Amino acid sequence: MKNTHAIQAFLALGQESRLNIFRLIVQRGNEGLTPSQIIEKLGIPNATLSFHLKELVLADLLLVERQSRNLIYRPNAKLVQDLSEFLLDNCCGGNTCMPVKVIKKVKAI
């Protein structure tokens, strides 16, 4: 994945409403959601939702399909997987990642 493609996706998710929309659609998986279902769940006005959905589609985070009179929005699972791999590429220098032990600082008396 190229940096520019990752940046475009992260910029699209960098707005709270778009992140909430994306997370809601991801929860539904391949079943997807219609705009009216998203409005019902998140209470976003129709015109605003349309703008945010367009941005998420342009960033390739969502796939859209017309079924008769309805648009169905689904997550682009391939891109989500690619973004995860992009972020974790060469994680821990190629070694198995171990959880970091948190050390609490003790205040001197």
KOLZA-343393 format. One record per atom (N, C-alpha, C): x negated, y, z negated; atom name; residue in three letters. Coordinates in steps of 0.1 Angstrom, whole numbers, plus 5000, padded with zeros to 4 digits. Example, Ala and Ser with C-alpha at 12.3 -4.5 7.8 and 13.67 -1.06 7.14 Angstrom:
<recs>
xx;yy;zz;atom;res
4868;4943;4922;N;ALA
4877;4955;4922;CA;ALA
4868;4967;4922;C;ALA
4872;4978;4929;N;SER
4863;4989;4929;CA;SER
4871;5000;4921;C;SER
</recs>
This chain:
<recs>
xx;yy;zz;atom;res
4992;4988;5000;N;MET
5000;5000;5000;CA;MET
4991;5012;5000;C;MET
4995;5022;5008;N;LYS
4987;5034;5009;CA;LYS
4991;5044;4997;C;LYS
4982;5052;4993;N;ASN
4985;5061;4982;CA;ASN
4997;5070;4986;C;ASN
4997;5075;4998;N;THR
5008;5084;5002;CA;THR
5022;5078;5001;C;THR
5023;5065;5004;N;HIS
5036;5058;5002;CA;HIS
5039;5056;4988;C;HIS
5030;5053;4979;N;ALA
5032;5052;4965;CA;ALA
5036;5066;4959;C;ALA
5029;5076;4963;N;ILE
5032;5089;4958;CA;ILE
5046;5094;4962;C;ILE
5050;5091;4974;N;GLN
5064;5094;4978;CA;GLN
5074;5087;4969;C;GLN
5072;5075;4966;N;ALA
5082;5067;4958;CA;ALA
5082;5073;4944;C;ALA
5070;5076;4938;N;PHE
5069;5081;4924;CA;PHE
5075;5095;4923;C;PHE
5073;5103;4934;N;LEU
5079;5116;4934;CA;LEU
5094;5115;4934;C;LEU
5100;5106;4942;N;ALA
5114;5104;4942;CA;ALA
5120;5100;4928;C;ALA
5112;5092;4921;N;LEU
5116;5087;4908;CA;LEU
5113;5097;4897;C;LEU
5106;5108;4900;N;GLY
5102;5118;4890;CA;GLY
5113;5128;4886;C;GLY
5125;5125;4890;N;GLN
5136;5134;4887;CA;GLN
5146;5125;4879;C;GLN
5151;5130;4868;N;GLU
5159;5122;4859;CA;GLU
5171;5115;4865;C;GLU
5179;5123;4872;N;SER
5191;5117;4878;CA;SER
5188;5106;4888;C;SER
5177;5108;4896;N;ARG
5173;5098;4906;CA;ARG
5168;5086;4899;C;ARG
5161;5087;4888;N;LEU
5156;5076;4881;CA;LEU
5168;5068;4875;C;LEU
5177;5075;4869;N;ASN
5189;5068;4864;CA;ASN
5197;5061;4875;C;ASN
5198;5067;4886;N;ILE
5205;5061;4897;CA;ILE
5198;5048;4901;C;ILE
5185;5049;4903;N;PHE
5177;5038;4907;CA;PHE
5177;5027;4897;C;PHE
5176;5030;4884;N;ARG
5177;5019;4874;CA;ARG
5190;5012;4874;C;ARG
5201;5020;4876;N;LEU
5214;5014;4876;CA;LEU
5216;5004;4888;C;LEU
5211;5009;4900;N;ILE
5212;5000;4912;CA;ILE
5203;4988;4910;C;ILE
5191;4989;4904;N;VAL
5182;4978;4902;CA;VAL
5189;4968;4893;C;VAL
5197;4972;4883;N;GLN
5204;4963;4874;CA;GLN
5214;4954;4881;C;GLN
5220;4960;4892;N;ARG
5230;4952;4900;CA;ARG
5223;4943;4910;C;ARG
5210;4945;4913;N;GLY
5203;4937;4922;CA;GLY
5209;4937;4936;C;GLY
5209;4925;4942;N;ASN
5213;4923;4956;CA;ASN
5228;4926;4958;C;ASN
5236;4926;4947;N;GLU
5250;4929;4948;CA;GLU
5252;4944;4952;C;GLU
5243;4953;4947;N;GLY
5243;4967;4951;CA;GLY
5255;4974;4945;C;GLY
5256;4987;4948;N;LEU
5266;4996;4943;CA;LEU
5271;5005;4953;C;LEU
5283;5009;4953;N;THR
5289;5019;4962;CA;THR
5287;5033;4955;C;THR
5287;5044;4962;N;PRO
5286;5057;4956;CA;PRO
5297;5059;4945;C;PRO
5309;5054;4948;N;SER
5320;5056;4938;CA;SER
5317;5049;4925;C;SER
5311;5037;4926;N;GLN
5308;5030;4914;CA;GLN
5297;5037;4906;C;GLN
5287;5043;4913;N;ILE
5277;5051;4907;CA;ILE
5282;5063;4900;C;ILE
5292;5070;4907;N;ILE
5298;5082;4901;CA;ILE
5306;5077;4888;C;ILE
5312;5066;4889;N;GLU
5320;5061;4877;CA;GLU
5311;5058;4865;C;GLU
5299;5053;4868;N;LYS
5290;5049;4857;CA;LYS
5282;5061;4852;C;LYS
5278;5070;4861;N;LEU
5269;5081;4856;CA;LEU
5275;5094;4856;C;LEU
5287;5096;4862;N;GLY
5294;5109;4862;CA;GLY
5287;5120;4869;C;GLY
5279;5116;4880;N;ILE
5273;5126;4888;CA;ILE
5282;5131;4899;C;ILE
5283;5144;4901;N;PRO
5292;5149;4912;CA;PRO
5288;5143;4926;C;PRO
5298;5141;4934;N;ASN
5296;5134;4947;CA;ASN
5286;5141;4956;C;ASN
5286;5154;4957;N;ALA
5276;5161;4965;CA;ALA
5262;5159;4960;C;ALA
5261;5160;4947;N;THR
5248;5158;4940;CA;THR
5243;5143;4942;C;THR
5252;5134;4940;N;LEU
5248;5120;4942;CA;LEU
5243;5117;4956;C;LEU
5250;5123;4966;N;SER
5247;5121;4980;CA;SER
5232;5126;4982;C;SER
5229;5137;4977;N;PHE
5215;5143;4978;CA;PHE
5205;5133;4972;C;PHE
5208;5128;4960;N;HIS
5198;5120;4953;CA;HIS
5197;5106;4960;C;HIS
5208;5101;4965;N;LEU
5207;5088;4972;CA;LEU
5199;5089;4985;C;LEU
5201;5101;4992;N;LYS
5193;5103;5004;CA;LYS
5178;5103;5001;C;LYS
5174;5110;4990;N;GLU
5160;5111;4986;CA;GLU
5154;5097;4983;C;GLU
5162;5089;4976;N;LEU
5158;5075;4973;CA;LEU
5157;5066;4985;C;LEU
5165;5068;4995;N;VAL
5165;5060;5007;CA;VAL
5153;5065;5015;C;VAL
5150;5078;5016;N;LEU
5139;5083;5024;CA;LEU
5126;5079;5018;C;LEU
5125;5077;5004;N;ALA
5113;5072;4998;CA;ALA
5112;5057;4999;C;ALA
5122;5050;5006;N;ASP
5122;5036;5008;CA;ASP
5125;5028;4996;C;ASP
5130;5034;4985;N;LEU
5133;5027;4973;CA;LEU
5146;5020;4973;C;LEU
5155;5025;4981;N;LEU
5168;5019;4983;CA;LEU
5171;5015;4997;C;LEU
5179;5004;4999;N;LEU
5183;5000;5012;CA;LEU
5198;5003;5012;C;LEU
5204;5007;5023;N;VAL
5218;5011;5024;CA;VAL
5224;5003;5036;C;VAL
5236;4997;5033;N;GLU
5243;4989;5043;CA;GLU
5258;4994;5043;C;GLU
5263;4995;5055;N;ARG
5277;4999;5057;CA;ARG
5285;4986;5057;C;ARG
5295;4985;5049;N;GLN
5305;4974;5049;CA;GLN
5318;4980;5051;C;GLN
5324;4979;5063;N;SER
5336;4986;5066;CA;SER
5336;5001;5063;C;SER
5343;5005;5053;N;ARG
5343;5020;5050;CA;ARG
5334;5023;5039;C;ARG
5327;5013;5033;N;ASN
5318;5016;5021;CA;ASN
5304;5015;5025;C;ASN
5296;5023;5018;N;LEU
5281;5022;5018;CA;LEU
5277;5014;5006;C;LEU
5269;5004;5007;N;ILE
5263;4996;4996;CA;ILE
5249;5000;4995;C;ILE
5245;5004;4983;N;TYR
5230;5007;4980;CA;TYR
5225;4996;4972;C;TYR
5213;4991;4976;N;ARG
5206;4980;4970;CA;ARG
5191;4984;4968;C;ARG
5185;4979;4958;N;PRO
5170;4982;4956;CA;PRO
5162;4975;4967;C;PRO
5152;4982;4971;N;ASN
5142;4976;4980;CA;ASN
5132;4968;4972;C;ASN
5135;4955;4969;N;ALA
5127;4947;4960;CA;ALA
5113;4946;4965;C;ALA
5111;4945;4978;N;LYS
5097;4944;4983;CA;LYS
5089;4956;4979;C;LYS
5095;4968;4980;N;LEU
5087;4980;4977;CA;LEU
5085;4981;4962;C;LEU
5094;4977;4954;N;VAL
5092;4977;4939;CA;VAL
5081;4967;4935;C;VAL
5081;4956;4942;N;GLN
5070;4946;4939;CA;GLN
5056;4952;4944;C;GLN
5056;4958;4956;N;ASP
5044;4964;4961;CA;ASP
5039;4976;4951;C;ASP
5048;4984;4946;N;LEU
5044;4994;4937;CA;LEU
5038;4988;4924;C;LEU
5044;4978;4919;N;SER
5038;4971;4907;CA;SER
5024;4966;4910;C;SER
5023;4960;4921;N;GLU
5009;4954;4925;CA;GLU
5000;4966;4927;C;GLU
5004;4977;4933;N;PHE
4996;4989;4935;CA;PHE
4991;4994;4922;C;PHE
5000;4995;4912;N;LEU
4996;5000;4899;CA;LEU
4987;4991;4891;C;LEU
4988;4978;4893;N;LEU
4980;4968;4886;CA;LEU
4968;4963;4893;C;LEU
4966;4968;4905;N;ASP
4955;4963;4913;CA;ASP
4942;4966;4906;C;ASP
4934;4955;4905;N;ASN
4921;4956;4898;CA;ASN
4923;4960;4883;C;ASN
4934;4957;4877;N;CYS
4936;4959;4863;CA;CYS
4926;4951;4855;C;CYS
4921;4958;4845;N;CYS
4911;4951;4836;CA;CYS
4899;4946;4843;C;CYS
4895;4952;4854;N;GLY
4883;4948;4861;CA;GLY
4883;4934;4866;C;GLY
4896;4929;4869;N;GLY
4897;4916;4875;CA;GLY
4898;4905;4865;C;GLY
4896;4908;4852;N;ASN
4897;4899;4841;CA;ASN
4911;4898;4836;C;ASN
4914;4887;4829;N;THR
4928;4886;4823;CA;THR
4930;4897;4813;C;THR
4941;4904;4815;N;CYS
4944;4915;4806;CA;CYS
4949;4910;4792;C;CYS
4943;4915;4782;N;MET
4947;4911;4768;CA;MET
4953;4923;4762;C;MET
4963;4921;4753;N;PRO
4970;4932;4747;CA;PRO
4959;4940;4738;C;PRO
4961;4953;4738;N;VAL
4952;4961;4731;CA;VAL
4956;4962;4716;C;VAL
4947;4959;4707;N;LYS
4951;4959;4693;CA;LYS
4950;4973;4688;C;LYS
4961;4978;4682;N;VAL
4962;4991;4677;CA;VAL
4956;4992;4663;C;VAL
4946;5001;4662;N;ILE
4940;5003;4649;CA;ILE
4945;5016;4643;C;ILE
4951;5015;4631;N;LYS
4956;5026;4624;CA;LYS
4945;5033;4617;C;LYS
4945;5047;4618;N;LYS
4935;5055;4611;CA;LYS
4940;5057;4597;C;LYS
4931;5055;4588;N;VAL
4934;5058;4574;CA;VAL
4928;5071;4570;C;VAL
4936;5079;4564;N;LYS
4932;5093;4560;CA;LYS
4923;5091;4548;C;LYS
4912;5099;4548;N;ALA
4903;5099;4536;CA;ALA
4910;5107;4525;C;ALA
4908;5103;4513;N;ILE
4914;5109;4501;CA;ILE
4905;5120;4496;C;ILE
</recs>
